[in-house]
């Protein structure tokens, strides 16, 4: 067991395997270890907001000016929307090939009407970025509003010059403290992963997985291939980074995301991995990653494509090319207003199903295994955030070299 000492990734993986074994053998007693998972989630959540606030203020203050920030944000959003568009297309393709909903013998309670979830439109999402009370946003953990607040503090600190230095020094020290706390929290990650996974295995078991194995298989294959193909090409073509180095560097965050089902909750680990393992600057990671944890939902987009085809196949509905295009566009845009928290994919799904007039009752088919599907989509979301961070940081460095050469 010496190879596990000091190897957090190995410890997390070992905890994952042990959790599966424990959940299978002691399915009636997994509730006893669930508090371990809940505690880990609470520890992760308690560092998210102060970490975002401190690191983003320092990152913005170091960026120099608003023009640089505009370029950073524009490139990030363009990258996120492009990969999300590809993700939902890949999901539709694999659902069409594997046909997870065809000839499925699963009963659906038709007496229960599934109500559409409320997903904010694009305009409302952007309006709600501006907080009416920034301190309330900090208390409630509204990530986008905290980002907005931190951006303006960082810009103001930069514009004040020496007068703003005391504020900068405070948040620089505060950021270092948060990095230290993050490292402390990550030491208990294997225990937390064990407490999160064991109850999932114990609650679901093989009886419910067997008839729905195809959709789990489709989600797993589509997620893995999307990550390997899209992100490998992106980091190699735009950042000249070896894909193996990239996936190895972000594997720790991917495992935590897979276990917690929260890309926002995994944010501290993602920031740590991109900075320490992938060499991304704090300026870029402090801006791109919080933004991605809120609006980048590649994994959820894959899920939308698969789930829509699954429901259509189950009810014997043939979707036209135009309806499939509507699904792609709707799922891509819906990702902007979706939160990076467990279960957000189901809320998005109601919107996408409604866009092509498929029965919302179909959600009941996938709701039972949503936690399992959520694991795959969250892991993809986390890796996607990291790939954007690498690409955007590389482009920023190229721009800086161009400006330096021109001057």
Secondary structure by P-SEA (a helix, b strand, c coil): cccccccaaaaaaaaaaaaaaaaaacccccccaaaaaaaaaaaaaaacaaaaaaaaaaaaaacccaaaaaaaaaaaaaaaaaaaaaaaaaaaaaaaaacccccccccccccccccccccccaaaaaaacccccaaaaaaacaaaaaaaaaaaaaaaaaaacccaaaaaaaaaaaaaaaaaaaaaaacaaaaaaaaacaaaaaaccaaaaaaaaaaaaaaaaaaaaaaacaaaaaaaacccccaaaaaaaaaaaaaaaaaacccccaaaaaaaaaaccccccaaaaacaaaaaaccccaaaaaaaaaaaaaaaaaacccccaaaaaaaaaaaaaaaaacccccaaaaaaaaaaaaaaccccccccccccaaaaaaaaaaaaaaaaaaaaaaaaaaaaaaaaaaaaaac
